[in-house]
């Protein structure tokens, strides 16, 4: 895991305290029963604070897995 992925994983463990480290790379709204709309908002808020970015409204629906979030933030940080 690179630094970006580690920071994202930390946000995941803060929002989903019962998630195992080996589950994080494949975590998604479909795979985690506790990933509901409140968890989604909490996770993206945590990520926004961690990375100092703002998410667009459409991001809330699309960013529903660890891989998608990593891809989005890699692109966002490269564009910054």
N, C-alpha and C positions, 0 to 999 in steps of 0.2 A: 504494500500500500504506500502510495506517495503521500506527501503532506496534505494535499487537498482531500484525498480520500480519507485520511485519518481524521481530519477536521469534520468531514461529513459524517463519518462513523460515530464520532463523539456526539454529534447532534442526534443521531439515531438512538444511541444508548440513553440520552437524556429524555427523549420522548417515549421510547419503548424500553424501559429498564429491564425487562425480562428477555430481551433478545440476546442470543449468543453471538459472539464475535464472528463465528463461521457462518452465521445466517445473514449477516448484514449485506454482503455482496449480492445476494439474490433476493433481498427483501423487497416486497411490493405490497400494494393495497390488497392484492389477491392472495398473498401468502401469509399475511399477518391479520389475524382476527381483530386485533386491537387497533388496526389502521382504519379509523373511521374519519368522518369529515372534521371532527374536532382535532384528532391527532394530525390530520393533514395540515390544518391551519397552524397548529402548534409547531410542527416540524418545519414548515416553511418560514415561520416567524423566527425560529431558532437559527435556521440557516441564514436568513436575512441579517440577523444580528451578528452572527459569526463572520460573515463575509462582507458586511457593510453594503448590501445591495437591496434593491426593491424588486419584488416580483410583480409581474403583471397579473391581472385577474385571470386571464386564460392559462397562466402557468399553474394555477391551483388545481385545475382539472388534469393537466397533462403530466405533471411531475409526480407520478404515482408509483415510482420504484427507485431504488438506490441507483441502478445503472443510468436511468434517465436523468436523475438529479446530478450525478457525476458528469455526464456528458454536457448538460446544460451549464453547470458551473465551470467546467473546463473552458467551454466556449466563451462564457461571460468574462472570465478572468483574463483570457487571451485578448479579448476585445477591449478590455479596460486600459 
